[in-house]
Amino acid sequence: EHSSINTELLPNTIVHRGTWIRIWSMSKIITISLAMDLVEDGILNLNDPVTKYIPEFNNLRVAVDDNGTSLAMRDDQSSSCPFQLETVESVMTISHLINHLSGFYYATTGIDCIDSILVSKNLPHASDSDDLINRLATVPLLLHPGSKYYYGTNTTVLGMVAERATELSLKNLVEIKYSKT
């Protein structure tokens, strides 16, 4: 409520105590910081497999072309569809989630057949973390975990790992770890 506003961009906006302001990717920093606190507390280990906390991801597959190349590793995306599904070659770890190396993505890859699958899952309307996990468990990864940086829903999954590891909601974890008492 004590911040300034760009009046050229938002000329009719008044900021006060009740104004909702999107923090966009700042939530990633908060989630990663929380996960690192849980590592320091001995609750998580950076090398833990994600499936230790989210066993629903045991059967994730990777979208590949006819030559077995992960779609995000291709220079030319024009012929990526249709794709095949391949068994994941490596174990996805908490470190992969933090570093955007897990193979998760947003529906903005430019590969229509992949983007449409993610869009069809309607992730923003998941009723809770378990529902979101179940929706993500049916979507192919874009890369084998650890193979390449790719910006996506990695820290969303990291937040759900933290919830499962502590049996607390992400909201409660943030309040416990970062609220001033």
C-alpha positions in Angstrom: 0.0 0.0 0.0 3.0 2.3 0.3 4.4 1.6 -3.2 4.2 3.7 -6.3 2.4 2.9 -9.4 3.3 3.4 -13.1 0.5 5.9 -14.0 1.4 5.7 -17.7 0.8 2.0 -17.7 -2.1 2.0 -15.3 -3.6 5.5 -15.2 -6.8 4.7 -13.3 -5.4 2.3 -10.7 -5.3 3.2 -7.0 -3.2 1.0 -4.8 -4.4 0.5 -1.2 -4.3 -2.2 1.5 -6.9 -4.4 -0.3 -5.4 -4.2 -3.8 -4.4 -7.5 -5.3 -1.2 -7.4 -7.2 0.1 -10.4 -9.2 3.7 -11.3 -8.1 4.1 -13.6 -11.2 7.3 -15.5 -11.0 8.3 -14.1 -7.6 6.4 -17.1 -6.2 9.2 -19.3 -7.6 11.7 -17.6 -5.4 9.5 -18.1 -2.3 8.9 -21.7 -3.1 12.6 -22.4 -3.8 13.6 -20.6 -0.6 11.1 -22.7 1.3 12.5 -25.9 -0.2 16.0 -24.9 0.7 14.9 -24.3 4.3 13.4 -27.8 4.3 16.8 -29.1 3.0 18.5 -27.3 5.9 16.0 -28.8 8.3 16.8 -32.3 6.9 13.2 -32.8 5.6 14.2 -32.8 1.9 17.5 -33.7 0.1 18.3 -32.1 -3.2 19.0 -35.6 -4.6 15.7 -37.1 -3.5 13.7 -38.5 -6.3 10.5 -36.5 -6.9 8.6 -39.8 -6.9 9.5 -40.3 -3.2 6.9 -37.6 -2.5 4.8 -37.8 -5.6 4.5 -41.5 -6.6 1.8 -40.6 -9.1 4.8 -39.5 -11.3 6.3 -43.0 -11.5 4.9 -43.5 -15.0 5.8 -40.2 -16.6 6.9 -40.4 -20.2 8.8 -38.1 -22.5 7.5 -36.9 -25.8 10.1 -37.7 -28.6 10.2 -37.6 -32.4 10.5 -40.6 -34.7 14.3 -40.7 -34.0 13.8 -40.8 -30.2 14.9 -37.1 -29.7 13.1 -35.2 -27.0 11.0 -32.6 -28.6 12.7 -29.7 -26.8 16.1 -30.8 -28.1 15.1 -30.3 -31.7 16.1 -27.2 -33.6 13.1 -27.5 -36.0 9.7 -27.8 -34.2 7.7 -27.7 -37.5 7.5 -31.5 -37.7 7.3 -32.4 -34.0 3.7 -33.7 -34.3 2.7 -36.4 -34.0 5.1 -37.6 -31.3 5.9 -40.8 -29.5 6.2 -41.5 -25.8 9.4 -42.9 -24.4 10.3 -44.2 -20.9 12.1 -41.6 -18.8 15.9 -42.2 -18.9 16.8 -40.6 -15.6 15.4 -40.0 -12.1 13.8 -36.6 -11.6 15.2 -35.0 -8.5 14.3 -32.0 -6.3 17.4 -30.3 -7.7 16.0 -30.7 -11.2 12.8 -29.0 -10.1 14.7 -26.0 -8.6 16.9 -25.7 -11.7 14.1 -26.1 -14.3 15.7 -29.4 -15.5 12.7 -31.7 -14.8 11.1 -31.7 -18.3 7.9 -29.9 -17.2 6.8 -26.9 -19.3 4.1 -24.3 -19.9 1.7 -24.6 -22.8 3.8 -22.0 -24.7 6.3 -24.4 -26.3 5.0 -23.6 -29.8 4.5 -27.3 -30.4 0.7 -27.4 -30.9 0.2 -31.1 -30.1 2.1 -30.7 -26.8 0.6 -27.4 -25.9 -2.9 -28.6 -26.5 -2.5 -31.6 -24.2 -1.4 -29.3 -21.3 -4.2 -26.8 -22.1 -6.8 -29.6 -22.1 -5.8 -30.5 -18.5 -6.9 -27.0 -17.3 -4.3 -26.9 -14.6 -5.4 -23.5 -13.1 -8.8 -25.1 -12.2 -7.4 -28.0 -10.2 -9.3 -28.2 -6.9 -6.3 -28.9 -4.8 -2.7 -30.2 -5.0 -3.7 -33.8 -5.4 -6.0 -32.9 -8.3 -3.1 -30.9 -9.9 -0.7 -33.8 -9.4 -3.2 -36.2 -11.0 -3.6 -33.9 -14.0 0.2 -33.4 -14.5 0.8 -37.2 -14.2 -1.1 -37.7 -17.5 1.0 -35.1 -19.4 4.2 -36.1 -21.2 7.5 -34.4 -20.2 9.2 -32.4 -22.9 12.7 -33.6 -21.9 14.4 -36.3 -20.0 15.0 -35.0 -16.4 18.5 -33.4 -16.1 19.1 -33.1 -19.9 18.3 -29.4 -20.5 17.0 -26.2 -18.9 13.3 -25.6 -19.8 11.2 -23.0 -18.0 7.9 -24.4 -16.8 5.8 -25.7 -13.9 8.9 -27.0 -12.1 8.5 -24.9 -9.0 4.7 -25.6 -8.8 5.7 -29.3 -8.5 8.4 -28.3 -6.0 5.7 -26.7 -3.9 3.7 -29.9 -4.0 6.8 -31.9 -3.0 7.2 -29.6 0.0 3.5 -30.1 0.9 3.8 -33.9 0.7 7.1 -34.0 2.7 5.7 -31.9 5.6 2.0 -32.8 5.4 1.3 -29.1 5.4 -0.2 -26.8 2.7 2.2 -24.5 0.9 0.3 -21.6 2.4 0.8 -23.0 5.9 4.5 -23.7 5.3 5.0 -20.1 4.1 3.2 -18.7 7.1 5.2 -20.9 9.5 8.6 -20.2 7.9 8.2 -16.5 7.0 5.6 -14.9 9.1 6.8 -12.4 11.7 5.7 -13.3 15.2 
